[in-house]
Amino acid sequence: MSMAVSQPVFEPALIVVMGVSGCGKTRVGVEIAARLRLAFVEGDTLHPRGNVEKMSVGIPLTDDDRWPWLNLVGAALRQAHEEGRGLVVSCSALKKSYRDRLRHATGGPLFFVFLQGSRAVLQARLAARRDHFFPPALLDSQLSALENPDNEKLVVTVDIDAPVDSITDAALAGLGDFGIASARIRKEAR
């Protein structure tokens, strides 16, 4: 008789890939979604036009600017949950109150992959980025707003100073530890 403690299996999984701008949310989120065979939603596409316009001219968003956007992200997650399908969404989710709002909106277990990196790595990535509305000058406003999710449940933290495949592997290993069985299976199959 086995005495091993089994983890609950959360399928289909609802996952938010989070962190400040430039951390690689979209690239890593797309890769996680592909490996888990889930849909992906780029959270930036859900921003109201006014938010994009503010950021484009270097004005940081306020909480009041972010709530309508977070409501749309939460609605996408809830719809996936109600339809019984998994979803990966990229969303900065900088503050605990933002993450709690998404958790509440989802209606089921919500996992976060926190992509964490040094200011130097983030600044270099933002400087190299082309055709994006978010200017590198706003990085400090995001770093100051960021509330580290390390003590929150269902959060995987991954350092971004690595190639995308390695970051994705680490994220999937962490998700597998939470009982997302397909994360572990697909990683081991590689």
PyMOL commands that set and color helices and strands:
alter all, ss='L'
color gray80, all
select helices_A, chain A and resi 25-36+43-46+49-56+63-82+96-106+119-128+136-145+164-177+181-189
alter helices_A, ss='H'
color red, helices_A
select strands_A, chain A and resi 14-18+39-42+87-90+111-116+155-159
alter strands_A, ss='S'
color yellow, strands_A
deselect
rebuild
show_as cartoon
